Amino acid sequence: MGSEGPVAVKIHVTGFKKFQGVPENPTETIVSNLKDFVDRRGLPPGITLGSCTVLETAGEGALPMLYKVMESGISKPFMDSSINEQVIWVHFGVDSGLQKFDIEQQAVNEATFCCPDELDWQPQQFPIIPEDGGISRTRQTSCSVDAIVKYLKKKGYDVGISNDAGLFVCNYVYYHSLQFAEQKGHKCLFVHVPLFSTIDEDTQMQFAVSLLESFVSSTF
């Protein structure tokens, strides 16, 4: 991407359906309602919300839909060649024990599921992408995590930085997305949210939009 000219940011988001122990996943609600919420509230100039997709809470089972929506997110060039577009993938996942919001800095190339996913797959010490090497390999987001967290804290949210996305489906999807983003020149970020019983739905919807807004000043 060139360094001159205005930047147009298109953000695609995903969440997950229910899974064992979480019969109502807040990220399904957030992602399903985000377009209407953004339409009412608006986004800063230069940022647009792209696709909003809810994935199965499954490792291999989530990949066909994940790659379908990521491939569809590859934009055609602008007619005005002076405008640069940055595509960002934001994945929301729930951590039922979390008391705040966590921005995940990295994913690890290991699938070791503590319980079967929603399609009854339970890998143990399985490399997510074998071509990447062993299960200790990590991939980091290219998003400016420190700047994003600083922005969100100024908005009043209790948010932190995490280096452990877990070894379940969240980490599995994040690792695949980070590899795809690197190949396509996109950016990718995973965010863990708590249950609505911990932080209410309206606050989490406001947080989601504030997160999108944070990319104005923190991405480039």
C-alpha positions as CSV (number, residue, x, y, z in Angstrom):
1,M,0.0,0.0,0.0
2,G,1.4,3.4,-0.9
3,S,2.1,6.0,1.7
4,E,0.5,8.9,-0.1
5,G,-3.1,9.9,-0.3
6,P,-6.1,9.3,2.0
7,V,-6.7,5.9,3.5
8,A,-10.1,4.2,3.5
9,V,-10.5,1.6,6.1
10,K,-12.9,-1.3,5.7
11,I,-13.5,-3.5,8.7
12,H,-15.0,-7.0,8.6
13,V,-16.1,-8.7,11.8
14,T,-16.9,-12.2,12.9
15,G,-18.3,-13.8,16.1
16,F,-19.2,-17.3,17.2
17,K,-22.4,-19.3,17.9
18,K,-23.0,-21.1,21.2
19,F,-20.7,-23.8,22.5
20,Q,-20.3,-26.1,25.4
21,G,-21.0,-24.2,28.6
22,V,-22.0,-21.0,26.8
23,P,-25.6,-21.5,25.5
24,E,-25.9,-17.9,24.4
25,N,-22.7,-16.4,23.0
26,P,-22.6,-12.6,23.3
27,T,-20.4,-12.3,20.2
28,E,-23.2,-13.7,18.1
29,T,-25.5,-10.9,19.4
30,I,-22.8,-8.3,18.9
31,V,-22.0,-9.2,15.4
32,S,-25.6,-9.8,14.3
33,N,-26.7,-6.4,15.6
34,L,-23.6,-4.4,14.7
35,K,-24.7,-3.1,11.3
36,D,-27.9,-1.6,12.7
37,F,-26.0,-0.2,15.7
38,V,-23.5,1.4,13.4
39,D,-26.2,2.8,11.2
40,R,-27.7,4.6,14.2
41,R,-24.5,5.8,15.7
42,G,-22.3,6.3,12.7
43,L,-18.5,5.8,12.2
44,P,-15.8,8.4,11.6
45,P,-15.1,9.5,8.0
46,G,-12.9,7.0,6.2
47,I,-14.1,3.9,8.1
48,T,-16.8,1.6,6.8
49,L,-18.2,-1.6,8.2
50,G,-18.0,-4.5,5.8
51,S,-19.3,-8.1,6.4
52,C,-20.6,-9.3,9.7
53,T,-20.4,-13.1,10.0
54,V,-21.2,-15.5,12.8
55,L,-19.1,-18.7,12.6
56,E,-19.7,-22.1,14.0
57,T,-17.7,-22.6,17.2
58,A,-15.6,-25.3,15.6
59,G,-12.0,-25.6,14.4
60,E,-12.0,-27.2,11.0
61,G,-15.8,-26.7,10.8
62,A,-15.4,-22.9,10.9
63,L,-12.8,-22.7,8.2
64,P,-14.9,-23.0,5.0
65,M,-17.0,-20.0,6.1
66,L,-14.1,-18.1,7.5
67,Y,-12.1,-18.4,4.2
68,K,-15.2,-17.7,2.1
69,V,-15.8,-14.4,3.9
70,M,-12.1,-13.4,3.9
71,E,-11.8,-14.0,0.2
72,S,-14.9,-12.0,-0.4
73,G,-13.3,-9.2,1.6
74,I,-10.6,-8.7,-0.9
75,S,-11.7,-5.4,-2.4
76,K,-11.4,-4.2,-6.0
77,P,-9.1,-1.2,-6.5
78,F,-10.6,2.3,-6.1
79,M,-11.2,4.1,-9.4
80,D,-9.2,7.0,-7.7
81,S,-5.8,5.4,-7.5
82,S,-4.7,8.0,-4.9
83,I,-7.0,6.4,-2.3
84,N,-5.5,3.5,-0.4
85,E,-7.7,0.9,1.2
86,Q,-6.8,-1.0,4.3
87,V,-8.8,-4.1,5.1
88,I,-9.0,-5.2,8.7
89,W,-10.5,-8.4,10.2
90,V,-11.8,-8.1,13.7
91,H,-12.8,-11.4,15.4
92,F,-14.8,-11.4,18.6
93,G,-14.8,-14.4,20.9
94,V,-16.1,-14.9,24.5
95,D,-14.2,-15.9,27.6
96,S,-16.8,-16.8,30.2
97,G,-14.4,-16.2,33.1
98,L,-13.3,-12.7,31.8
99,Q,-14.2,-9.6,33.8
100,K,-13.1,-7.1,31.2
101,F,-12.2,-6.8,27.5
102,D,-9.0,-8.4,26.2
103,I,-7.1,-7.5,23.0
104,E,-5.2,-10.5,21.8
105,Q,-1.7,-9.8,20.6
106,Q,-1.0,-13.2,19.1
107,A,-2.1,-16.8,18.3
108,V,0.0,-19.9,18.7
109,N,0.2,-22.7,16.1
110,E,-1.3,-25.3,18.5
111,A,-4.8,-26.8,18.7
112,T,-5.3,-28.6,22.0
113,F,-9.0,-28.4,22.7
114,C,-10.0,-28.9,26.4
115,C,-13.3,-30.2,25.2
116,P,-14.9,-31.2,21.8
117,D,-15.9,-28.3,19.6
118,E,-19.5,-28.0,18.3
119,L,-18.7,-30.6,15.5
120,D,-17.1,-33.0,18.1
121,W,-13.5,-32.4,17.1
122,Q,-11.0,-32.4,19.9
123,P,-7.4,-32.2,18.7
124,Q,-4.5,-32.6,21.0
125,Q,-1.1,-30.9,20.4
126,F,-2.1,-30.5,16.7
127,P,-0.3,-27.9,14.6
128,I,-2.9,-25.6,13.2
129,I,-0.9,-25.0,10.0
130,P,1.7,-27.7,9.7
131,E,3.6,-25.8,7.0
132,D,4.3,-23.2,9.7
133,G,6.3,-25.6,11.7
134,G,5.8,-26.8,15.3
135,I,3.2,-26.0,17.9
136,S,5.4,-23.4,19.5
137,R,5.3,-21.1,16.5
138,T,3.3,-17.9,17.1
139,R,1.9,-15.2,14.8
140,Q,1.4,-11.6,16.0
141,T,-1.1,-9.0,14.9
142,S,0.2,-6.1,12.9
143,C,-2.4,-3.8,14.5
144,S,-1.2,-1.2,17.0
145,V,-2.4,-2.9,20.1
146,D,-1.0,-0.4,22.6
147,A,-2.7,2.5,20.7
148,I,-6.0,0.7,20.5
149,V,-6.0,-0.1,24.2
150,K,-5.0,3.5,25.0
151,Y,-7.9,4.8,22.9
152,L,-10.4,2.4,24.5
153,K,-9.3,3.2,28.1
154,K,-9.8,6.9,27.4
155,K,-13.4,6.0,26.4
156,G,-13.8,4.5,29.9
157,Y,-13.6,0.8,29.1
158,D,-11.8,-1.8,31.3
159,V,-9.6,-3.3,28.6
160,G,-6.2,-5.1,28.7
161,I,-3.7,-6.8,26.5
162,S,-3.4,-10.6,26.4
163,N,-0.8,-12.8,24.9
164,D,-2.9,-16.0,25.3
165,A,-5.9,-16.5,23.1
166,G,-6.4,-19.9,24.6
167,L,-6.0,-23.2,22.7
168,F,-9.6,-23.6,21.7
169,V,-11.5,-22.4,18.6
170,C,-10.7,-18.7,19.2
171,N,-6.9,-19.3,18.9
172,Y,-7.5,-21.7,16.0
173,V,-9.4,-19.1,13.9
174,Y,-7.1,-16.3,14.9
175,Y,-4.0,-18.2,13.7
176,H,-5.6,-18.9,10.3
177,S,-6.7,-15.3,10.0
178,L,-3.3,-13.9,10.9
179,Q,-1.7,-16.1,8.2
180,F,-4.3,-15.0,5.6
181,A,-4.0,-11.3,6.6
182,E,-0.2,-11.5,6.1
183,Q,-0.5,-13.1,2.7
184,K,-3.1,-10.5,1.5
185,G,-1.7,-7.4,3.1
186,H,-4.6,-7.1,5.5
187,K,-4.7,-6.6,9.2
188,C,-6.3,-8.8,11.8
189,L,-7.2,-8.6,15.5
190,F,-8.9,-10.9,18.0
191,V,-10.9,-9.5,20.9
192,H,-12.2,-11.5,23.8
193,V,-15.3,-10.2,25.6
194,P,-17.0,-11.4,28.8
195,L,-20.6,-12.6,29.2
196,F,-23.4,-10.1,29.2
197,S,-24.0,-11.0,32.8
198,T,-20.6,-9.5,33.5
199,I,-20.7,-6.5,31.2
200,D,-24.2,-5.7,29.8
201,E,-25.2,-5.9,26.1
202,D,-25.5,-2.2,25.5
203,T,-22.0,-1.5,26.9
204,Q,-20.5,-4.3,24.8
205,M,-22.2,-2.9,21.7
206,Q,-20.8,0.6,22.5
207,F,-17.4,-1.1,23.0
208,A,-17.5,-2.8,19.6
209,V,-18.2,0.5,17.8
210,S,-15.5,2.3,19.8
211,L,-13.1,-0.5,18.8
212,L,-13.9,0.2,15.2
213,E,-13.3,3.9,15.7
214,S,-9.9,3.2,17.3
215,F,-8.5,2.2,14.0
216,V,-8.7,5.8,12.7
217,S,-5.6,6.8,14.7
218,S,-4.0,3.5,15.7
219,T,-3.6,1.5,12.5
220,F,-1.2,3.6,10.4
